[in-house]
Amino acid sequence: MSDFDRNAAASYGRPLTRAETTVIDAGLRAYMLRIYNYMVLGLAITGFAALGIYMLSVTGDPSAAVQSASGTPLRVAQGMYLTSFGYALFVSPFKWVVILAPLALVFFFSFRIESMRPAAAQVLFWVFAALIGASLSSIFLVYTHTSIVRVFFITAAAFGGLSLYGYTTGRDLSGMASFLIMGLFGVVIASLVNLFLQSSALQFVVSVVGVLVFAGLTAWDTQRLKSEYIYGTLNGDVLEKSAILGALSLYLNFINMFTLLLNLFGQRE
């Protein structure tokens, strides 16, 4: 924490006493722990929502499956068929609502959180995590369950290391921000273009670049959140809403890194 001590002393205009340093350090740890707790709970909600929706979407009983135009059950894997719920979610036009709802909610969340009470912001975050789970439930139809679990733990290990680096490094990562944001926009635009091109080569490039972008964002966001606490005036409702918004940014980094790594290393059914 020596870098923190020097930077904080410069910010306050005088050297900090040992007691002041201890208080600020304890508050910072509690703040970051709150952020990680929100993020982990959001990931848990996403995981349970995705798994639950997948289980409702498939069946091993052909008689309970949706019938195709030719009268045969719609099969999604060996011995697994699509239910009417799964058909509505993954095949019918309603799938676009499931795909786009999280995007609409995250914009609403970002613009309205300042006027929300902390309890309302928490509920909205949990709803958003559940909607992401609904949109991610299709991965269980595309990839083997073993590869999904493997990539999840790879993502968790990478995220943990990157976030720890962002928290402990004395290097200022703010210079990376403009490049990371430009890279993020590039990944989004290329992904939208590839919806029409369906190019496997472009998808590979997008996945590799996307992983690098979200890896950098994880480290930068962690350092940014740490700095906001040290040099900001966070207390009461402002502190709580800042923690929720910080959890959202780290949560999105994790989810995007996970899906991109799954594109690269996931074993398809």
NUTI-972979 format. One record per residue (C-alpha): residue in one letter; x, y, z; residue number from 0; chain. Coordinates in Angstrom, 1 decimal, decimal comma, padded with zeros to 4 digits. Example, Ala and Ser with C-alpha at 12.3 -4.5 7.8 and 13.67 -1.06 7.14 Angstrom:
<atoms>
ATOM   residuo        x        y        z   num   cadena
ATOM         A    012,3   -004,5    007,8     0        A
ATOM         S    013,7   -001,1    007,1     1        A
</atoms>
This chain:
<atoms>
ATOM   residuo        x        y        z   num   cadena
ATOM         M    000,0    000,0    000,0     0        A
ATOM         S    003,0    002,3   -000,2     1        A
ATOM         D    001,8    003,9   -003,5     2        A
ATOM         F   -001,6    004,4   -001,9     3        A
ATOM         D    000,0    006,2    001,1     4        A
ATOM         R    002,0    008,5   -001,2     5        A
ATOM         N   -001,0    009,3   -003,5     6        A
ATOM         A   -003,4    009,8   -000,7     7        A
ATOM         A   -001,0    012,1    001,1     8        A
ATOM         A   -000,7    014,2   -002,0     9        A
ATOM         S   -004,5    014,3   -002,4    10        A
ATOM         Y   -005,0    015,4    001,2    11        A
ATOM         G   -002,2    018,0    001,1    12        A
ATOM         R   -000,4    016,6    004,1    13        A
ATOM         P    001,1    013,3    005,3    14        A
ATOM         L   -001,5    010,9    006,7    15        A
ATOM         T   -001,1    009,6    010,2    16        A
ATOM         R   -000,9    005,9    010,8    17        A
ATOM         A   -004,5    005,9    012,2    18        A
ATOM         E   -005,9    007,8    009,2    19        A
ATOM         T   -004,2    005,4    006,8    20        A
ATOM         T   -005,6    002,4    008,7    21        A
ATOM         V   -009,1    003,8    008,6    22        A
ATOM         I   -009,0    004,6    004,9    23        A
ATOM         D   -007,5    001,2    004,1    24        A
ATOM         A   -010,1   -000,7    006,1    25        A
ATOM         G   -012,9    001,3    004,4    26        A
ATOM         L   -011,4    000,6    001,0    27        A
ATOM         R   -011,3   -003,1    001,7    28        A
ATOM         A   -014,9   -003,1    002,9    29        A
ATOM         Y   -016,0   -001,2   -000,2    30        A
ATOM         M   -014,2   -003,5   -002,7    31        A
ATOM         L   -015,6   -006,5   -000,8    32        A
ATOM         R   -019,1   -005,2   -001,2    33        A
ATOM         I   -018,5   -004,7   -004,9    34        A
ATOM         Y   -017,2   -008,3   -005,3    35        A
ATOM         N   -020,1   -009,7   -003,2    36        A
ATOM         Y   -022,7   -008,0   -005,4    37        A
ATOM         M   -020,9   -009,2   -008,5    38        A
ATOM         V   -020,6   -012,9   -007,3    39        A
ATOM         L   -024,3   -012,9   -006,3    40        A
ATOM         G   -025,2   -011,5   -009,7    41        A
ATOM         L   -023,2   -014,3   -011,4    42        A
ATOM         A   -024,9   -016,9   -009,2    43        A
ATOM         I   -028,3   -015,5   -010,2    44        A
ATOM         T   -027,3   -015,6   -013,9    45        A
ATOM         G   -026,0   -019,2   -013,6    46        A
ATOM         F   -029,1   -020,5   -011,9    47        A
ATOM         A   -031,4   -018,6   -014,3    48        A
ATOM         A   -029,6   -020,0   -017,3    49        A
ATOM         L   -029,6   -023,6   -016,0    50        A
ATOM         G   -033,3   -023,4   -014,9    51        A
ATOM         I   -034,5   -022,0   -018,2    52        A
ATOM         Y   -032,5   -024,6   -020,1    53        A
ATOM         M   -034,1   -027,4   -018,1    54        A
ATOM         L   -037,5   -026,0   -018,9    55        A
ATOM         S   -036,6   -025,7   -022,6    56        A
ATOM         V   -035,7   -029,3   -023,3    57        A
ATOM         T   -037,2   -032,7   -022,7    58        A
ATOM         G   -036,2   -036,3   -023,2    59        A
ATOM         D   -039,8   -037,2   -024,0    60        A
ATOM         P   -040,6   -036,9   -027,7    61        A
ATOM         S   -044,3   -036,7   -027,0    62        A
ATOM         A   -043,8   -033,5   -024,9    63        A
ATOM         A   -041,7   -031,8   -027,6    64        A
ATOM         V   -042,7   -029,2   -030,2    65        A
ATOM         Q   -043,5   -030,8   -033,5    66        A
ATOM         S   -042,0   -029,6   -036,7    67        A
ATOM         A   -043,9   -029,0   -039,9    68        A
ATOM         S   -043,3   -032,6   -040,9    69        A
ATOM         G   -044,8   -033,8   -037,6    70        A
ATOM         T   -041,5   -034,9   -036,1    71        A
ATOM         P   -040,3   -033,7   -032,7    72        A
ATOM         L   -037,7   -030,8   -032,8    73        A
ATOM         R   -034,5   -032,4   -031,7    74        A
ATOM         V   -031,6   -030,3   -030,3    75        A
ATOM         A   -029,3   -033,1   -029,3    76        A
ATOM         Q   -029,1   -036,9   -029,1    77        A
ATOM         G   -032,2   -037,9   -027,0    78        A
ATOM         M   -033,1   -034,2   -026,2    79        A
ATOM         Y   -036,0   -032,3   -027,7    80        A
ATOM         L   -037,3   -028,7   -027,6    81        A
ATOM         T   -040,4   -027,9   -025,5    82        A
ATOM         S   -042,9   -025,3   -026,4    83        A
ATOM         F   -041,2   -023,0   -023,8    84        A
ATOM         G   -037,8   -023,6   -025,5    85        A
ATOM         Y   -039,3   -023,0   -028,9    86        A
ATOM         A   -040,7   -019,6   -027,8    87        A
ATOM         L   -037,4   -018,6   -026,2    88        A
ATOM         F   -034,9   -019,8   -028,9    89        A
ATOM         V   -036,8   -020,1   -032,2    90        A
ATOM         S   -039,8   -017,8   -032,3    91        A
ATOM         P   -039,4   -014,0   -032,8    92        A
ATOM         F   -039,7   -013,6   -029,0    93        A
ATOM         K   -036,0   -014,6   -028,9    94        A
ATOM         W   -035,1   -011,1   -029,9    95        A
ATOM         V   -036,9   -009,7   -026,8    96        A
ATOM         V   -034,8   -012,1   -024,7    97        A
ATOM         I   -031,6   -011,0   -026,5    98        A
ATOM         L   -032,2   -007,3   -026,4    99        A
ATOM         A   -033,9   -006,9   -023,0   100        A
ATOM         P   -030,6   -006,9   -021,0   101        A
ATOM         L   -029,1   -004,3   -023,3   102        A
ATOM         A   -032,1   -002,0   -022,8   103        A
ATOM         L   -032,1   -002,6   -019,1   104        A
ATOM         V   -028,4   -001,8   -018,7   105        A
ATOM         F   -028,8    001,6   -020,5   106        A
ATOM         F   -031,8    002,3   -018,2   107        A
ATOM         F   -029,8    001,3   -015,2   108        A
ATOM         S   -026,8    003,5   -016,1   109        A
ATOM         F   -028,9    006,6   -016,8   110        A
ATOM         R   -031,4    006,3   -013,8   111        A
ATOM         I   -029,2    005,0   -011,0   112        A
ATOM         E   -028,4    008,5   -009,7   113        A
ATOM         S   -032,1    009,1   -008,9   114        A
ATOM         M   -032,8    005,6   -007,5   115        A
ATOM         R   -032,7    004,4   -003,9   116        A
ATOM         P   -030,1    001,8   -003,2   117        A
ATOM         A   -032,7   -000,9   -002,6   118        A
ATOM         A   -034,3   -000,3   -006,1   119        A
ATOM         A   -030,8   -000,3   -007,7   120        A
ATOM         Q   -030,1   -003,7   -006,1   121        A
ATOM         V   -033,4   -005,2   -007,3   122        A
ATOM         L   -032,7   -003,8   -010,8   123        A
ATOM         F   -029,3   -005,4   -010,8   124        A
ATOM         W   -030,7   -008,8   -009,8   125        A
ATOM         V   -033,3   -008,5   -012,5   126        A
ATOM         F   -030,6   -007,7   -015,0   127        A
ATOM         A   -028,5   -010,7   -013,9   128        A
ATOM         A   -031,6   -013,0   -014,4   129        A
ATOM         L   -032,2   -011,6   -017,9   130        A
ATOM         I   -028,6   -012,2   -018,8   131        A
ATOM         G   -029,1   -015,8   -017,6   132        A
ATOM         A   -032,1   -016,1   -019,8   133        A
ATOM         S   -030,1   -014,9   -022,9   134        A
ATOM         L   -027,2   -017,2   -022,0   135        A
ATOM         S   -029,3   -020,3   -021,5   136        A
ATOM         S   -028,8   -021,2   -025,1   137        A
ATOM         I   -025,1   -022,0   -024,5   138        A
ATOM         F   -026,3   -025,3   -023,0   139        A
ATOM         L   -027,8   -026,2   -026,4   140        A
ATOM         V   -024,6   -025,3   -028,3   141        A
ATOM         Y   -021,7   -026,4   -026,0   142        A
ATOM         T   -021,0   -029,5   -023,9   143        A
ATOM         H   -021,7   -029,0   -020,2   144        A
ATOM         T   -018,2   -030,1   -019,4   145        A
ATOM         S   -016,6   -027,4   -021,6   146        A
ATOM         I   -018,9   -024,7   -020,2   147        A
ATOM         V   -017,8   -025,5   -016,6   148        A
ATOM         R   -014,1   -025,7   -017,7   149        A
ATOM         V   -014,3   -022,3   -019,5   150        A
ATOM         F   -016,1   -020,8   -016,5   151        A
ATOM         F   -013,3   -021,7   -014,1   152        A
ATOM         I   -010,7   -020,5   -016,7   153        A
ATOM         T   -012,6   -017,2   -016,8   154        A
ATOM         A   -012,8   -017,0   -013,0   155        A
ATOM         A   -009,0   -017,6   -012,6   156        A
ATOM         A   -008,2   -015,0   -015,3   157        A
ATOM         F   -010,6   -012,4   -013,9   158        A
ATOM         G   -009,3   -012,9   -010,4   159        A
ATOM         G   -005,7   -012,4   -011,5   160        A
ATOM         L   -006,5   -009,3   -013,6   161        A
ATOM         S   -008,6   -007,7   -010,9   162        A
ATOM         L   -005,9   -008,4   -008,3   163        A
ATOM         Y   -003,3   -006,8   -010,6   164        A
ATOM         G   -005,5   -003,7   -011,1   165        A
ATOM         Y   -005,9   -003,4   -007,3   166        A
ATOM         T   -002,3   -003,8   -006,3   167        A
ATOM         T   -000,3   -002,3   -009,2   168        A
ATOM         G    001,3    001,1   -008,7   169        A
ATOM         R    001,1    001,8   -012,4   170        A
ATOM         D   -001,5    004,2   -013,6   171        A
ATOM         L   -003,8    002,3   -016,0   172        A
ATOM         S   -005,9    005,3   -017,0   173        A
ATOM         G   -003,8    005,8   -020,1   174        A
ATOM         M   -005,2    002,5   -021,4   175        A
ATOM         A   -008,8    003,6   -021,1   176        A
ATOM         S   -009,2    005,3   -024,5   177        A
ATOM         F   -007,7    002,4   -026,3   178        A
ATOM         L   -009,8   -000,1   -024,4   179        A
ATOM         I   -013,0    001,9   -025,1   180        A
ATOM         M   -012,1    002,1   -028,8   181        A
ATOM         G   -011,4   -001,6   -028,9   182        A
ATOM         L   -014,8   -002,3   -027,2   183        A
ATOM         F   -016,6   -000,3   -029,8   184        A
ATOM         G   -014,7   -002,1   -032,5   185        A
ATOM         V   -015,6   -005,5   -031,1   186        A
ATOM         V   -019,3   -004,5   -030,9   187        A
ATOM         I   -019,4   -003,2   -034,5   188        A
ATOM         A   -017,6   -006,3   -035,8   189        A
ATOM         S   -019,9   -008,6   -033,9   190        A
ATOM         L   -023,0   -006,9   -035,4   191        A
ATOM         V   -021,5   -007,1   -038,9   192        A
ATOM         N   -020,8   -010,8   -038,4   193        A
ATOM         L   -024,4   -011,4   -037,6   194        A
ATOM         F   -025,0   -011,0   -041,4   195        A
ATOM         L   -021,6   -012,3   -042,7   196        A
ATOM         Q   -021,5   -015,4   -040,4   197        A
ATOM         S   -017,7   -015,6   -041,0   198        A
ATOM         S   -015,9   -018,0   -038,7   199        A
ATOM         A   -012,6   -016,2   -039,3   200        A
ATOM         L   -014,1   -012,9   -038,3   201        A
ATOM         Q   -015,7   -014,5   -035,3   202        A
ATOM         F   -012,3   -015,9   -034,2   203        A
ATOM         V   -010,7   -012,4   -034,5   204        A
ATOM         V   -013,5   -010,8   -032,6   205        A
ATOM         S   -013,2   -013,3   -029,8   206        A
ATOM         V   -009,4   -013,0   -029,5   207        A
ATOM         V   -009,5   -009,1   -029,5   208        A
ATOM         G   -012,6   -009,1   -027,3   209        A
ATOM         V   -010,8   -011,2   -024,6   210        A
ATOM         L   -007,9   -008,8   -024,6   211        A
ATOM         V   -010,2   -005,8   -024,4   212        A
ATOM         F   -012,2   -007,2   -021,5   213        A
ATOM         A   -009,0   -008,4   -019,7   214        A
ATOM         G   -007,7   -004,8   -019,9   215        A
ATOM         L   -011,1   -003,4   -018,8   216        A
ATOM         T   -011,1   -005,7   -015,7   217        A
ATOM         A   -007,8   -004,4   -014,5   218        A
ATOM         W   -008,6   -000,8   -015,3   219        A
ATOM         D   -012,1   -000,9   -013,8   220        A
ATOM         T   -010,7   -002,4   -010,6   221        A
ATOM         Q   -008,1    000,4   -010,3   222        A
ATOM         R   -010,8    003,0   -011,2   223        A
ATOM         L   -013,1    001,8   -008,4   224        A
ATOM         K   -010,3    001,8   -005,9   225        A
ATOM         S   -009,4    005,4   -006,9   226        A
ATOM         E   -013,0    006,6   -006,7   227        A
ATOM         Y   -013,2    005,4   -003,1   228        A
ATOM         I   -009,8    007,0   -002,1   229        A
ATOM         Y   -010,2    010,3   -003,8   230        A
ATOM         G   -014,0    010,6   -004,0   231        A
ATOM         T   -016,6    011,6   -001,4   232        A
ATOM         L   -018,5    008,3   -001,1   233        A
ATOM         N   -020,8    007,9    001,8   234        A
ATOM         G   -024,3    006,7    002,6   235        A
ATOM         D   -026,5    006,1   -000,4   236        A
ATOM         V   -023,9    007,4   -002,8   237        A
ATOM         L   -021,4    004,7   -001,5   238        A
ATOM         E   -024,0    001,9   -001,9   239        A
ATOM         K   -025,0    002,9   -005,4   240        A
ATOM         S   -021,4    003,3   -006,4   241        A
ATOM         A   -020,7   -000,2   -005,2   242        A
ATOM         I   -023,7   -001,6   -007,2   243        A
ATOM         L   -022,6    000,3   -010,3   244        A
ATOM         G   -019,0   -001,0   -009,8   245        A
ATOM         A   -020,3   -004,5   -009,5   246        A
ATOM         L   -022,2   -004,1   -012,7   247        A
ATOM         S   -019,1   -003,0   -014,6   248        A
ATOM         L   -017,0   -006,0   -013,3   249        A
ATOM         Y   -019,9   -008,4   -013,8   250        A
ATOM         L   -020,2   -007,3   -017,5   251        A
ATOM         N   -016,4   -007,8   -018,0   252        A
ATOM         F   -016,7   -011,3   -016,5   253        A
ATOM         I   -019,7   -012,3   -018,6   254        A
ATOM         N   -018,2   -011,0   -021,9   255        A
ATOM         M   -014,9   -012,6   -021,2   256        A
ATOM         F   -016,6   -015,9   -020,4   257        A
ATOM         T   -018,7   -015,9   -023,6   258        A
ATOM         L   -015,7   -014,9   -025,8   259        A
ATOM         L   -013,5   -017,6   -024,3   260        A
ATOM         L   -016,4   -020,1   -024,8   261        A
ATOM         N   -016,4   -019,2   -028,5   262        A
ATOM         L   -012,6   -020,0   -028,6   263        A
ATOM         F   -012,4   -023,0   -026,4   264        A
ATOM         G   -015,9   -024,4   -025,9   265        A
ATOM         Q   -016,5   -027,9   -027,3   266        A
ATOM         R   -019,7   -027,9   -029,4   267        A
ATOM         E   -022,4   -030,5   -029,1   268        A
</atoms>
